[in-house]
């Protein structure tokens, strides 16, 4: 069985540069950032296959299959895109409240017949 979540954070992890970010300071006590990322899926895997963010960030992930239809599953966070056709883009927003390492994968619709995987790391 593949581990879908671990509280461990890989040593030396740093925040992945997003395509865009917006500071979302609701109050001086709450400092959060909305980070925007693109993830593409091909038979060779996800790109990027590791995304690192800070605890409390809100993510908006634009998911785009390149060479067939794929799905995107982050089971521990309850985030799932059903089959997304090649060339379409779907946006998945979610929050990152718990630090740790999360698996994301193509669960049901992988044209190459294999499973492709990636990692979301949430820093403390």
N, C-alpha and C positions, 0 to 999 in steps of 0.2 A: 504494500500500500504506500502510495506517495504521500508524504507529509505536506499538508496544505498550509500549515502555519507553524512557525517556531518563534518563541519570544527572543531568540538570539538574533543579534545584529552583527553582520560580518565586520570585522575590524577594518578600519580605514575607509568605511563607506562615507561618501559625500553626496550631497544633493545633486541629482541629475539636472543639467541645464534644461529648462523648459523652453518651448517655442515662444511662450508668453507667460507673464505672471502679473498678478494684480494684488496689491496689499489690501486686505479686507479687515481693517481695524474698526471693529464695531465699537469698541471702547478702549481706553488706554490700558485696561487690564487684559484684554483679549487681543492677541496679535496673531492673526492668521494670514495665510497667503493662498490665493487661488492660482494653481499652476496648471498650465495647458500643455499636453503632450500628444504627439502623434505616435500611434503604433501601427505598423504594417505587418501583414501576415503573408508569408510565402511558404513554399514547400521546404525551404531551408530554415524556417523559424520566424520568430517575431523580431522586429527591429524597432526600437531597441528591445533586447530581451531582459534587461535589468533597468528598473526605474527606482531611484531613491529620492524620498521626500522627507519633510519634517512632520513630526506628530502634530496633528491639528490642521494641517494643510487640507484644502479642498482641491480635489483633482477633477479635471475635465479631460478625458481621454478620447481623442478622435481615432477610431479604429477603422482601418481600411484594408481589406483583402486585395492582394495584387494579382495572384495567378489562379484564382478559383474562389469558391465560397468557403468561409470559415466561421467558426463561432469563437467567442472569447468568454472564458469562465474564470472568475476569482471567487471560488467557493466559500472561503472563510468570511469574505465580506458580503456574500449574498449578491454579487454583481454578475450578471450573465447577459450576453448578447446571443440570441439564437442565430441561426444561419444568416450571415451577411453576404450578399452576392458580391462577386468580383467587381471592383470599381466603385462600389457604394461606400459611404462613410457614415458611421453611427457614432454619436457622442454619448459617453458614459460618465456622468458625474457621481462622485462619491467622496466621503470624508475619511480621514485617516486618524482615528482617535487612539488606536492601540499600537504602540511600537512593536516591531518584530519583522519577520520575513514571511511574505505571503507568496504562494505559488499562483501563477495564472497560466492557463493552458487553452488549447483548442481541444475541446472535449468530445464533440460528436461529429463535426463536419470538417474533416481534414482531408483535402483532395489527395495528398500523397499517401494516405492510408495510415500514416503514423501520427503520433501525438507530438505537438510542439509545445514547448513550455517556456516560461519566463518567470522573473522574480520581481516583486514589489517589495522594497525595503522601506520601512517607516522608522526614522531615527527618533531617539528619545527627545 
